Structures are given as structure tokens and as C-alpha cells.
Amino acid sequence: MTVTGVILAGGLSTRYGGLPKGLERVGGVRIVDRIRAALTPVVDDLLVIANDDRAAEWVDGVRCEGDVLRDVGSVAGIHAALVHAGTPVLIIAWDMPFVTSDLLSAILDAGRDADAAVPESDSKRGLEPLCAYYSPPCVAAIERRIATGDRRVIAFYDDVRVARVAADVVARFGDPALLFMNVNTPEERVRAEAHATSADSGRDRQEE
């Protein structure tokens, strides 16, 4: 199964003063480069989804494409990833510095007999839809939901086969609060920086 790893560089970064937050550094490494490093061992190709005119310069050697659907929220990134990749995709929002290759492999494995695979978390949705696997059947499901005016990022889940990566499985790969940490504000980047040394040393031990 050919899978494209997708870095979702969407959103207006309003809480980050409009700056491209994925270009910020955590532990001396840009967040976007951390995500690229996590994706590379488990996918066949890489793609950046972004609407910023400067985005083509952000990740060397990686194709960049924009949203197909406009003004529909975060689900547009999932839709664009699938349309432009033409393959199943493993996506990560570009503000998540501590996602690991091992976790991504588990998500990918869960998706082999499903249309989508998403890890459980303690977020308000109970899931992490922007750190997940999606396959081409999700495109039509997303478009149908958008046509009805339902722009929720997980609305189309009711129309496809979804595999959940259970919270206890996620926890095998590290502290879920750290794995799914988002850097949406300068204050959150400071908190991420405080965790970087322990998170990176734990990842290095897993890879040995």
C-alpha cells in the first residue's frame, strides 16, 4: 500500500500573531522538520498542504499544494491531502512537535482494513483527527457532508469505516499529552521547549 505523508500547514495562526508556527523551533529544530522526520520512515512520499504563498519554500524537496475546498474549516486540509496525493495519506498538523514514527506506524497499521484510522486522546472530541490516516473513499464522504453544511472535521466519520487506535495503545508510545501537544501560541512553544529534552531522549531510546 502506497501512503503519502502529509504535513498540514493550515490555519491562520491567529493565536501565534499570524506567524507560521510550524517554522518555530523546539529543541533547536523547526517543528515542521520534526514532523518530516517522524513521517519519513513510515511513508512512501511527502506532501505539504498550505495556502500561504510562501509555503513552497518551507520544506525543501517536498511538493506543496493548497486547499481545494475553501472556507470550510480544518476538514479542507484532509480533503486536499487526499485529492492532491491520489493515495491514502498519513497526516499531521504542523503544530505537533512530538509525534513519533512508532505512533504513526501504529495508526497506519490500524488503517489497513478501514477507510480511516484515528488515535484516541483526551481532547474534546476524544480523537486526534489531524494526526490520522485517511484513504480515498473519504473524499466523497467529506464532500457530501460539506454539501449539507456540516463542516465539522469529523462529520464524515459516520459515513466511512473508522478504526480507532485505543488510548491504551497510544500510551505505549509515550505520554499522550506530550505526543499530541499543539504549539498554537508562544506560551505553548515555551512549554514544548521545556519538554523537548525528555521527549527527544525517550524517542531516541525507542529507536535504538
MIDREN-927479 format. One line per 4 residues: their letters; for each residue x, y, z of N, C-alpha, C, O. Coordinates in Angstrom, 3 decimals, m for minus. Atoms other than C-alpha are relative to their C-alpha. Layout:
<atoms>
A> X,Y,Z,X,Y,Z,X,Y,Z,X,Y,Z  ... $
</atoms>
This chain:
<atoms>
MTVT> 0.841,m1.192,0.000,0.000,0.000,0.000,0.880,1.248,0.000,1.672,1.458,0.919  m0.732,m1.264,0.073,1.468,3.330,m1.104,m0.710,1.042,0.854,m1.919,1.242,0.732  0.570,m1.005,m0.902,0.944,6.032,1.510,0.820,1.281,m0.096,2.050,1.246,m0.091  m0.649,m1.308,0.016,1.723,9.741,1.313,m0.077,0.625,1.380,m1.153,0.697,1.975 $
GVIL> m0.030,m0.730,m1.256,2.803,11.543,4.455,m0.285,1.470,m0.264,0.358,2.089,m1.112  0.442,m1.372,0.268,1.118,14.942,4.645,0.200,0.877,1.226,m0.240,0.549,2.328  m0.163,m1.023,m1.038,2.149,17.952,6.692,m1.066,1.053,m0.251,m1.035,1.749,m1.265  1.093,m0.964,0.147,m0.954,20.083,7.219,0.414,1.338,0.602,0.416,1.513,1.820 $
AGGL> m0.445,m1.319,m0.456,0.250,23.666,7.415,m1.111,1.006,m0.221,m0.925,2.021,m0.893  1.169,m0.834,0.212,m3.186,25.213,7.553,m0.258,0.943,1.152,0.526,1.028,2.097  0.400,m0.925,m1.060,m4.948,27.783,9.671,0.638,1.366,m0.166,1.605,1.537,m0.908  m0.483,m1.373,0.097,m4.389,31.488,10.115,1.002,0.358,1.085,1.545,1.463,1.086 $
STRY> m0.958,m0.243,m1.091,m2.175,31.155,13.227,m0.321,1.286,0.759,0.578,2.025,1.160  0.373,m1.246,m0.665,m4.158,33.942,14.841,0.539,0.071,1.420,0.898,1.148,1.896  m0.520,0.009,m1.365,m3.040,32.856,18.311,1.519,0.081,0.040,2.112,0.254,1.104  m1.457,m0.140,0.071,0.566,32.950,17.098,0.379,1.297,m0.715,1.457,1.412,m1.298 $
GGLP> m0.284,m1.291,0.598,0.320,36.508,15.843,0.081,m0.032,m1.510,0.694,0.845,m2.120  m0.031,0.103,1.440,m0.190,35.354,12.273,1.279,m0.584,m0.559,1.401,m0.729,m1.776  m1.271,0.564,0.456,3.319,33.865,12.105,m0.177,m1.485,m0.323,m1.022,m2.144,0.282  0.083,1.437,0.330,3.839,30.406,10.510,0.591,m0.839,1.130,1.805,m1.021,1.216 $
KGLE> m0.448,0.622,m1.246,4.005,28.441,13.742,0.833,m1.250,m0.213,1.680,m1.568,0.621  m0.788,1.199,0.244,5.411,25.277,12.195,1.461,0.268,m0.285,2.280,m0.651,m0.267  m1.396,m0.366,0.231,8.607,27.182,11.411,0.717,0.360,1.288,1.927,0.590,1.286  m0.626,m0.242,m1.296,9.213,27.834,15.092,0.828,m1.213,0.410,0.581,m2.333,m0.038 $
RVGG> m0.913,1.072,m0.427,11.927,25.790,16.778,m0.342,m0.498,1.398,m0.649,0.279,2.302  0.135,0.655,m1.305,11.511,23.333,19.627,1.199,m0.921,0.141,1.429,m1.783,m0.706  m1.219,0.782,m0.155,14.691,21.811,20.992,0.997,0.261,m1.112,1.772,m0.623,m1.477  m0.944,m0.375,1.044,16.615,23.668,18.291,m0.380,m0.449,m1.397,0.364,m0.200,m2.345 $
VRIV> 0.420,0.539,1.301,14.665,22.018,15.442,m1.370,0.569,m0.350,m2.265,0.603,0.494  1.311,m0.492,0.416,11.821,23.522,13.438,m1.054,m1.095,0.183,m0.784,m2.273,m0.051  1.070,0.990,m0.202,8.502,21.837,14.240,m0.277,m0.746,m1.291,m0.461,m1.963,m1.268  0.283,0.648,1.273,7.909,21.140,10.551,1.061,m1.048,m0.340,0.748,m2.064,m0.961 $
DRIR> m1.054,0.979,0.252,11.272,19.351,10.358,m0.129,m1.205,0.921,0.212,m2.323,0.536  0.264,1.113,m0.913,10.394,17.254,13.393,m1.081,m0.911,m0.601,m0.965,m2.136,m0.554  1.081,0.780,0.583,7.200,16.164,11.653,0.488,m0.753,m1.231,0.149,m1.919,m1.430  m0.560,0.683,1.170,9.037,15.394,8.437,0.819,m1.218,0.423,0.725,m2.283,m0.187 $
AALT> m0.836,1.106,m0.476,11.490,13.238,10.380,m0.849,m1.154,0.523,m0.485,m2.316,0.346  0.876,1.055,m0.516,8.631,11.337,12.064,m0.708,m0.731,m1.132,m0.899,m1.944,m1.051  0.726,0.599,1.105,6.807,10.713,8.779,0.886,m0.835,m0.929,0.476,m1.898,m1.396  m0.839,0.580,1.049,9.728,9.779,6.543,0.194,m1.513,0.097,0.118,m2.184,m0.932 $
PVVD> m0.226,1.450,m0.047,10.396,6.240,7.875,m1.226,m0.865,m0.288,m1.086,m2.064,m0.530  1.211,0.834,0.086,6.766,5.125,7.524,m0.862,0.280,m1.223,m1.909,m0.345,m1.388  0.792,m0.318,1.192,5.534,6.655,4.242,0.868,m0.110,m1.246,2.087,m0.260,m1.164  m0.699,0.132,1.275,6.444,6.493,0.562,0.315,1.335,m0.651,1.206,1.419,m1.496 $
DLLV> m0.180,m1.318,0.598,6.216,10.189,m0.303,m0.474,1.032,1.003,m1.141,0.695,1.982  0.399,m1.083,m0.892,5.687,13.563,1.352,m0.695,1.099,m0.795,m0.436,1.296,m1.982  0.768,m1.079,0.593,3.336,16.450,0.652,m0.311,1.016,1.083,m0.623,0.649,2.216  0.415,m1.072,m0.901,2.694,19.820,2.289,m1.301,0.591,m0.535,m1.414,0.890,m1.724 $
IAND> 1.253,m0.683,0.354,m0.829,21.257,2.277,m0.005,1.339,0.728,0.005,1.392,1.958  m0.033,m1.347,m0.578,m0.815,25.016,2.810,m0.550,0.989,m1.014,m0.470,0.765,m2.222  0.543,m1.038,0.877,m2.466,28.137,1.419,0.847,1.271,0.000,0.519,2.237,m0.689  m0.889,m1.151,m0.061,0.339,30.559,2.237,0.859,0.061,m1.271,1.388,m0.958,m1.715 $
DRAA> m0.780,m0.159,1.231,2.112,31.962,m0.838,1.470,m0.371,0.184,2.161,m0.677,m0.787  m1.417,0.307,m0.260,5.472,31.311,0.845,0.244,m1.472,0.296,1.388,m1.886,0.483  m0.095,1.369,m0.504,4.757,27.685,1.689,0.933,m0.896,m0.812,1.534,m1.816,m0.258  m0.855,0.838,0.844,6.674,26.202,m1.256,1.456,0.034,0.450,2.238,m0.852,0.105 $
EWVD> m1.378,m0.153,m0.457,9.870,27.416,0.422,0.238,m0.616,1.377,1.372,m0.630,1.858  m0.122,0.417,m1.394,9.189,25.881,3.825,0.697,m1.344,0.185,1.459,m1.516,1.136  m0.570,1.341,m0.156,10.208,22.251,3.278,0.684,m0.383,m1.313,0.014,m0.695,m2.298  m0.756,0.259,1.227,12.948,21.634,0.726,m0.318,m1.375,m0.586,m0.380,m2.375,0.129 $
GVRC> 0.179,1.261,0.687,12.252,18.976,m1.867,m1.346,m0.660,0.178,m1.532,m1.802,m0.243  1.335,0.561,m0.238,8.621,18.448,m0.834,m1.034,0.846,m0.737,m1.056,2.069,m0.604  1.054,m0.685,0.755,5.684,19.324,m3.096,m0.991,0.666,0.940,m1.321,0.123,1.994  0.975,m0.746,m0.808,3.255,21.896,m1.729,m1.228,0.293,m0.845,m1.113,0.737,m1.987 $
EGDV> 1.271,m0.266,0.672,m0.416,22.206,m2.686,m0.949,0.701,0.975,m0.763,0.653,2.191  0.965,m0.719,m0.816,m3.345,24.274,m1.454,m1.333,m0.722,0.116,m1.542,m1.775,m0.487  1.331,0.574,m0.183,m6.903,23.561,m0.371,m0.778,0.017,m1.311,m0.600,0.904,m2.146  0.934,0.058,1.124,m9.470,22.535,m2.966,m1.322,0.644,0.408,m1.920,1.410,m0.348 $
LRDV> 1.206,m0.611,m0.569,m12.434,23.464,m0.787,0.422,1.199,0.837,1.391,1.113,1.591  m0.359,m1.216,m0.730,m12.347,26.970,0.663,m1.062,0.353,1.040,m2.256,0.115,0.857  0.891,m0.515,m1.044,m13.815,28.412,3.842,m0.906,m1.068,0.595,m2.080,m0.819,0.869  0.785,1.067,m0.628,m14.949,25.085,5.261,0.682,m0.537,1.260,0.209,m1.512,1.845 $
GSVA> m0.647,0.424,m1.230,m12.520,24.743,8.177,1.068,m1.056,m0.207,1.558,m1.258,m1.318  m1.129,0.927,m0.008,m9.965,22.083,9.076,m0.191,m1.202,m0.910,0.786,m1.774,m1.393  0.241,1.169,0.844,m11.635,19.327,7.083,0.518,0.222,m1.419,0.776,m0.738,m2.145  m0.539,m0.296,1.330,m10.424,21.111,3.937,1.411,m0.550,m0.164,1.795,m0.956,m1.261 $
GIHA> m1.355,0.526,0.077,m6.886,20.019,4.776,0.022,m1.494,m0.273,0.835,m1.978,m1.061  0.100,1.445,0.235,m7.861,16.349,4.925,m0.410,m0.252,m1.449,0.175,m1.089,m2.136  0.500,0.138,1.362,m9.776,16.691,1.667,1.106,0.307,m1.015,1.316,m0.463,m1.952  m1.066,m0.385,0.932,m6.905,18.488,m0.100,1.126,m1.026,m0.007,1.680,m1.337,m1.061 $
ALVH> m1.063,1.007,m0.078,m4.378,15.933,1.139,m0.319,m1.199,m0.869,0.536,m1.681,m1.612  0.405,1.171,0.768,m6.337,13.077,m0.405,m0.087,0.304,m1.494,0.346,m0.505,m2.315  0.151,m0.351,1.407,m7.125,14.875,m3.662,1.357,0.157,m0.672,1.573,m0.366,m1.766  m1.303,m0.266,0.616,m3.556,16.010,m4.306,0.933,m1.211,0.056,1.749,m1.401,m0.846 $
AGTP> m0.872,1.166,m0.118,m1.862,12.822,m3.095,m0.411,m1.103,m0.955,0.440,m1.765,m1.548  0.483,1.085,0.823,m4.065,10.433,m5.026,0.268,m1.371,0.596,0.173,m2.382,m0.101  m0.292,1.232,m0.733,m3.174,7.789,m2.424,m0.593,0.139,1.396,m1.041,1.225,1.765  0.269,m0.169,m1.427,m4.050,7.020,1.183,1.038,0.953,0.604,2.157,1.054,0.102 $
VLII> m0.893,m0.985,m0.610,m2.488,9.642,3.456,0.108,m0.221,1.505,m0.820,m0.699,2.157  m0.243,m0.034,m1.445,m0.993,9.814,6.922,0.328,1.450,0.301,1.380,1.947,m0.102  m0.133,m1.443,m0.148,m1.418,13.388,8.073,0.358,0.398,1.435,0.000,m0.272,2.404  m0.305,m0.605,m1.294,m0.037,15.506,10.891,m0.125,1.511,m0.140,0.433,2.097,m1.069 $
AWDM> 0.032,m1.455,m0.059,m0.916,19.103,11.719,1.392,0.501,0.373,2.073,m0.101,1.204  m1.405,m0.402,m0.149,2.292,21.092,11.635,0.319,0.748,1.296,1.369,1.380,1.418  m0.296,m0.601,m1.299,2.000,22.362,15.179,0.162,m1.070,1.087,0.032,m0.773,2.274  m0.121,1.121,m0.939,2.569,18.911,16.795,1.453,m0.496,m0.002,1.797,m1.357,m0.812 $
PFVT> m1.433,0.298,0.089,6.303,18.633,17.580,0.428,m1.367,0.495,1.548,m1.789,0.207  m0.473,1.206,m0.678,6.353,15.344,19.493,m0.632,m1.303,m0.494,m0.502,m2.335,0.165  0.518,1.238,0.587,4.528,12.833,17.277,1.183,m0.876,m0.416,2.167,m0.371,m0.957  m1.115,0.902,0.286,6.735,9.747,16.826,m0.312,m0.934,m1.173,m1.471,m1.181,m1.505 $
SDLL> 0.157,0.957,1.091,7.331,7.348,13.952,m0.702,m1.266,0.470,m1.505,m1.837,m0.268  0.629,1.214,m0.525,6.291,4.425,16.163,m1.517,0.169,0.115,m2.273,m0.737,m0.235  1.433,m0.262,m0.090,2.907,6.001,16.853,m0.616,0.031,m1.395,m1.688,m0.534,m1.612  0.516,m0.080,1.364,2.437,6.761,13.159,m0.106,m1.382,m0.635,m1.050,m1.652,m1.378 $
SAIL> 0.057,1.376,0.520,3.218,3.140,12.286,m1.220,m0.724,0.547,m1.874,m1.474,m0.176  1.176,0.636,m0.606,0.512,2.000,14.715,m1.291,0.517,m0.637,m2.224,m0.252,m0.869  1.178,m0.567,0.661,m2.005,4.381,13.137,m0.149,m0.596,m1.398,m1.249,m0.960,m1.814  0.032,0.564,1.353,m1.077,3.129,9.675,m0.457,m1.456,0.019,m1.258,m1.868,m0.820 $
DAGR> 0.412,1.400,m0.120,m1.447,m0.493,10.753,m1.501,m0.109,0.253,m2.175,m0.974,m0.306  1.430,0.037,m0.319,m4.892,0.248,12.174,m0.859,0.308,m1.218,m2.013,m0.114,m1.287  0.774,m0.398,1.159,m5.970,1.687,8.837,m0.019,m0.987,m1.141,m0.689,m0.753,m2.147  m0.117,0.922,1.137,m5.158,m1.315,6.689,m1.330,m0.638,m0.382,m1.516,m1.016,m1.539 $
DADA> 1.315,0.577,0.292,m8.720,m2.656,6.950,m1.117,1.010,0.245,m2.243,0.633,0.570  0.995,m1.042,m0.244,m10.512,0.693,7.281,0.215,1.142,m0.987,1.219,1.187,m1.697  m0.135,m1.185,0.845,m11.118,3.936,5.419,0.758,1.106,0.714,1.339,1.988,0.081  m0.689,m1.000,m0.806,m9.683,5.984,8.261,0.442,m0.652,1.303,m0.187,m1.594,1.784 $
AVPE> m0.469,0.475,m1.307,m7.695,5.364,11.429,0.456,1.213,0.793,1.238,2.034,0.314  m0.234,m1.207,m0.794,m7.506,7.878,14.231,0.286,m0.386,1.447,m0.404,m1.242,2.000  m0.304,0.333,m1.396,m5.913,7.774,17.697,m0.941,0.678,0.982,m1.380,1.810,0.774  0.790,m0.590,m1.079,m7.940,8.331,20.819,0.878,0.909,0.854,2.088,0.710,0.958 $
SDSK> m0.709,m0.922,m0.878,m6.990,11.169,23.163,m0.990,0.574,0.996,m2.170,0.220,0.993  0.895,m0.647,m0.961,m8.386,13.276,25.969,m0.454,1.372,m0.497,m0.865,2.216,0.300  0.474,m1.249,0.564,m9.239,16.123,23.593,m1.523,0.073,0.094,m2.170,m0.898,0.485  1.458,m0.163,m0.111,m12.781,17.488,23.445,m0.752,m0.966,m0.910,m1.890,m1.337,m0.622 $
RGLE> 0.632,0.981,0.892,m13.533,15.136,20.549,0.276,m1.424,0.435,m0.418,m2.351,0.019  m0.414,1.337,m0.389,m11.827,12.195,22.215,0.870,m0.668,m1.045,1.230,m1.836,m0.903  m0.770,0.508,1.122,m9.844,11.756,18.993,0.945,1.085,m0.498,0.805,2.257,m0.148  m0.941,m0.941,0.612,m6.987,13.374,17.056,m0.127,m0.085,m1.522,0.680,m0.755,m2.166 $
PLCA> 0.235,0.130,1.438,m8.345,13.824,13.513,1.078,0.610,m0.874,1.126,0.332,m2.072  m1.088,m0.591,0.789,m5.311,15.851,12.420,1.333,m0.668,0.291,2.395,m0.101,0.035  m1.163,0.897,m0.095,m2.883,13.079,13.341,m0.566,m1.382,m0.288,m0.775,m2.176,0.629  0.832,1.151,0.343,m4.529,10.259,11.443,0.258,m0.480,m1.418,0.953,0.168,m2.201 $
YYSP> m0.089,0.618,1.321,m4.762,8.009,8.394,m1.350,0.119,m0.701,m2.398,m0.092,m0.090  1.221,m0.071,0.796,m7.298,8.538,5.610,0.251,m0.599,m1.382,1.356,m0.509,m1.917  m0.113,0.599,1.334,m7.967,6.732,2.327,m0.973,0.687,m0.959,m1.865,1.405,m0.509  0.798,m0.727,0.996,m9.585,7.941,m0.941,m1.511,m0.020,0.180,m2.149,0.975,m0.165 $
PCVA> 1.456,m0.069,m0.176,m13.183,6.915,m0.063,m0.473,1.155,0.890,m1.648,1.520,0.863  0.383,m1.114,m0.876,m13.133,9.749,2.480,m0.303,1.274,m0.791,m1.016,2.148,m0.299  0.212,m1.226,0.779,m13.118,12.363,m0.302,m1.481,0.237,m0.244,m2.002,1.307,0.071  1.431,m0.161,0.289,m16.709,11.769,m1.393,m0.805,0.202,1.278,m1.775,0.959,1.298 $
AIER> 0.715,m0.141,m1.272,m17.818,11.425,2.229,0.125,1.424,0.536,m0.845,1.988,1.044  m0.205,m1.395,m0.437,m16.303,14.820,3.090,m0.850,0.938,m0.843,m1.511,1.831,m0.312  0.748,m0.894,0.887,m17.886,16.452,0.048,m1.500,m0.071,0.257,m2.194,0.943,0.180  1.429,0.119,m0.311,m21.313,15.069,0.919,m0.349,0.769,1.258,m1.368,1.458,1.299 $
RIAT> 0.272,m0.720,m1.248,m21.107,16.450,4.447,0.081,1.513,m0.198,m0.748,2.258,0.325  m0.126,m1.438,0.272,m19.904,19.848,3.223,m1.238,0.501,m0.739,m1.735,1.593,m0.464  1.185,m0.397,0.775,m22.817,19.942,0.772,m1.222,0.198,0.886,m2.114,0.977,0.548  1.132,m0.165,m0.922,m25.220,19.605,3.714,0.224,1.140,0.993,m0.652,1.457,1.798 $
GDRR> m0.321,m1.085,m0.922,m23.484,22.445,5.562,0.671,m0.435,1.278,0.899,0.386,2.167  m0.664,0.522,m1.199,m21.824,20.194,8.152,1.506,0.063,m0.208,2.070,m0.753,m0.936  m1.431,m0.227,0.189,m18.233,21.452,8.395,0.854,m0.581,1.126,2.062,m0.347,1.164  m0.787,0.588,m1.070,m17.185,19.548,11.485,1.073,m0.918,m0.585,0.822,m1.645,m1.546 $
VIAF> m1.116,0.738,0.573,m13.801,17.934,10.914,m0.224,m1.506,0.037,0.343,m2.232,m0.779  0.253,1.445,m0.087,m15.094,14.505,11.968,m1.407,m0.378,m0.454,m1.835,m1.510,m0.232  1.375,0.295,0.407,m18.600,14.748,10.479,m0.073,m1.192,m0.939,m0.991,m2.006,m0.841  0.040,1.082,0.996,m17.755,12.365,7.637,0.339,m1.359,0.581,0.185,m2.372,m0.101 $
YDDV> m0.324,1.284,m0.629,m16.634,9.673,10.088,m1.208,m0.945,0.018,m1.055,m2.166,m0.034  1.202,0.836,m0.044,m20.233,8.469,10.224,m0.254,m0.722,m1.325,m1.061,m1.649,m1.389  0.266,0.532,1.337,m20.066,7.642,6.516,1.118,m0.888,m0.537,1.041,m1.353,m1.674  m1.118,0.840,0.424,m16.801,5.672,6.349,0.348,m0.969,1.127,m0.137,m0.835,2.251 $
RVAR> m0.448,0.958,m1.012,m15.161,2.774,8.170,1.174,0.597,0.762,2.236,0.834,0.186  m1.024,m0.634,m0.828,m13.149,4.245,11.034,0.542,m0.991,1.020,m0.218,m1.603,1.770  m0.673,0.789,m1.035,m10.623,2.315,13.110,0.587,0.961,1.026,1.254,1.933,0.673  m0.538,m0.841,m1.074,m9.753,3.834,16.468,1.218,m0.684,0.605,1.188,m1.876,0.909 $
VAAD> m1.167,0.489,m0.716,m6.302,3.425,17.958,m0.248,0.319,1.473,m0.211,1.479,1.884  0.439,m0.184,m1.387,m7.239,2.890,21.597,1.024,0.778,0.824,2.226,0.736,0.564  m0.856,m0.841,m0.837,m5.875,5.218,24.259,1.114,m0.801,0.664,2.231,m0.303,0.803  m1.040,0.784,m0.652,m4.012,2.388,25.990,1.091,m0.406,m0.992,2.247,m0.576,m0.605 $
VVAR> m1.009,0.280,1.024,m2.272,1.548,22.705,0.843,1.246,m0.255,2.067,1.158,m0.357  m0.731,m1.256,0.182,m1.338,5.195,22.166,1.018,0.198,1.114,2.146,0.625,0.869  m0.867,m0.219,m1.160,0.135,5.296,25.673,1.270,m0.840,m0.033,2.229,m0.528,0.673  m1.210,0.798,0.119,2.642,2.603,24.719,1.138,0.786,m0.641,2.310,0.439,m0.490 $
FGDP> m1.000,m0.751,0.745,4.425,5.196,22.619,0.408,1.295,0.687,1.190,2.073,0.140  m0.354,m1.191,m0.754,4.660,7.914,25.257,m1.211,0.613,0.662,m2.327,0.105,0.550  1.074,m0.725,m0.671,2.611,10.345,27.279,m0.891,0.640,m1.068,m0.416,1.491,m1.818  0.870,m0.578,1.034,m0.428,11.179,25.087,m0.069,1.520,0.042,m0.173,2.163,m1.003 $
ALLF> 0.045,m1.455,m0.112,m0.485,14.734,26.431,1.180,0.645,m0.711,1.073,1.760,m1.222  m1.188,m0.498,0.681,3.013,15.169,25.009,m0.036,m0.356,m1.486,0.277,0.477,m2.336  0.060,0.431,1.406,2.540,13.156,21.813,m0.894,0.912,m0.826,m0.575,1.224,m1.973  0.970,m0.791,0.741,m0.452,15.291,20.829,0.036,1.482,0.366,m0.898,2.219,0.052 $
MNVN> m0.114,m1.408,m0.366,0.762,18.620,22.217,m0.002,0.879,m1.249,0.693,0.599,m2.227  0.031,m0.990,1.081,m0.066,21.558,19.941,0.729,1.265,0.428,0.636,1.689,1.580  m0.650,m1.277,m0.256,2.034,24.692,19.693,m0.781,1.060,m0.763,m0.472,1.377,m1.912  0.872,m0.996,0.623,m0.639,27.290,18.969,0.316,1.420,0.425,m0.134,2.375,m0.207 $
TPEE> m0.327,m1.317,m0.534,0.776,30.171,20.999,1.464,0.027,0.410,2.062,m1.029,0.614  m1.378,m0.083,m0.487,4.210,31.468,22.020,0.169,m0.654,1.370,1.213,m1.241,1.658  m0.086,0.609,m1.329,3.435,30.309,25.564,0.067,m1.523,m0.108,0.793,m2.168,0.649  m0.051,1.445,0.194,2.805,26.770,24.330,1.341,m0.437,m0.578,1.797,m1.547,m0.301 $
RVRA> m1.333,0.341,0.489,6.117,26.845,22.467,0.994,m0.058,1.148,1.872,m0.921,1.171  m0.872,0.018,m1.176,7.849,27.679,25.737,m0.204,m1.297,0.780,0.764,m1.910,1.230  0.268,1.253,m0.702,6.118,24.709,27.381,0.568,m1.191,m0.779,1.114,m2.123,m0.190  m0.553,1.079,0.816,7.105,22.481,24.467,1.521,m0.049,0.134,2.114,m1.126,0.195 $
EAHA> m1.462,m0.062,m0.160,10.693,23.633,24.805,0.426,m0.657,1.305,1.452,m1.336,1.362  m0.329,0.596,m1.297,10.661,22.582,28.446,m0.079,m1.515,m0.047,0.609,m2.192,0.718  0.165,1.453,0.114,9.593,19.072,27.403,0.927,m0.626,m1.034,1.054,m1.849,m1.090  m0.713,0.518,1.169,11.879,18.750,24.385,1.093,m0.991,0.356,1.219,m2.027,m0.297 $
TSAD> m1.124,0.872,m0.328,14.884,17.178,26.084,m0.479,m1.393,0.392,0.041,m2.390,m0.109  0.483,1.305,m0.435,12.935,14.404,27.804,m0.727,m0.719,m1.127,m0.595,m1.935,m1.270  0.730,0.629,1.102,10.711,13.792,24.771,0.952,m0.555,m1.039,0.754,m1.661,m1.541  m0.942,0.434,1.026,13.627,13.556,22.385,0.861,m1.160,0.470,1.181,m2.055,m0.313 $
SGRD> m0.807,1.108,m0.511,15.673,11.298,24.641,m0.830,m1.279,0.048,m0.310,m2.365,m0.209  0.867,1.170,0.002,12.672,8.971,25.020,m0.190,m0.555,m1.392,m0.226,m1.773,m1.571  0.145,0.445,1.388,12.213,8.841,21.247,1.275,m0.689,m0.473,1.221,m1.695,m1.181  m1.269,0.615,0.394,15.897,8.083,20.773,0.126,m1.396,0.572,0.639,m2.293,m0.097 $
RQEE> m0.079,1.332,m0.604,15.634,5.152,23.201,m0.894,m0.983,m0.741,m0.527,m2.144,m0.925  0.916,0.867,0.739,12.633,3.770,21.288,0.606,m0.446,m1.334,0.366,m1.566,m1.787  m0.539,0.291,1.316,14.569,3.923,18.010,1.263,m0.844,0.051,1.697,m1.356,m0.981  m1.242,0.784,m0.114,17.672,2.137,19.344,m0.292,m1.496,m0.159,0.625,m2.314,m0.094 $
</atoms>
